[in-house]
Amino acid sequence: LWDDRTFLARMSSNAAALNAWASRMAATHGGDGIGRRGLGVMIGLHMPREGQAVEVAKRCRERGVLIETAGPRDEVLKLLPALNMPAEQLAE
């Protein structure tokens, strides 16, 4: 799998798209203290207001998005998309 150049290119492209999205979210909501975390396709949005990340995760799951929270107070919304996810599906 790691020798498959198509797979690696897709993963790199997905990581760039996901990082751009997370950076836009942090910039748009940075005044609320939301910050981007992570590396590659492992991305998190730190949400300092108590319960905020948990509420967002709940709404995402209601829409069929598999997502979880992390951190000692569940203050990080964690995205771990499948490595082989098509770009079109990631964009949704």
N, C-alpha and C positions, 0 to 999 in steps of 0.2 A: 504494500500500500504506500509506504513512504518513498518508494522508487517511482511511483506513478506521477509523472509531471502534470498531468491534467488535474489529478486530485490536489496536488500541492498548489497549483495555480488557483483552483477554486477556493481552497482554504485561505490562501493569502488574500484573495479578492474579498471573501466574506469577512475576514478579520478587518480589512481596511474599511468596508462598509459599516460594520458594527462599531468600530472605533469612531468613525465620522458621526454616526447616529448618537452615540454616547456623548461625544464632545458637544454636539448641537444641543442635546438635552441639558447638559451641565451649563452651557452658555445661556440658554434660554431661561433656566430655572436657578442659575447660580446665586441670584439674590435671595433665594430661599435656603441657601446653604447646600444645595445639591452639588455633588462633585463626582467626577468620573474616576473609576478605579479599574485596574486590571491590565491584562497583557494579551495580545493576540485575540483569540475568540473567547477568552474568559474575561467578561466585562462585568463591572458592577457600577451601580449608581448609589453613592452614599447619600442617605436621606436623614438629616439630623433630627428632624421633628419626630418625636416619639410616636410609633405606630404607623408612620407614613409609608414605609417600605412594605409593611405587612398588608396595609390596605390596598396599595397598588398591586401587589402580588395576587391578592384575592380577586381583584377586578380582572387581571390578566388571565387567571385560571378560569374565571367565568366565561371568558372569550376563547378558551381552548389553548391558551399559551402556557406551556410548561415552564415554570419559573419558580425561584425560591428566594428566601432571604438568608442573609449571613451576618456575622458579626455578633458580639456579645449581647447586643440589645436588638438583634434583627433589624439593624439600621441600614443594611446594604441590600439592594435589589440585585440579585445575581442572575446573569444570563449565561447559559452554557449551551449554545446551539450545537446540534449534531455537526461533526466535522465534514460530513458529506452532503449537507443541506444545500439544495439548489438556491442560487442567488434570488430567484423570483420568490421562493417561499420565504427566505430570510427577509426580503423587503416588505412582506405583508406585516 
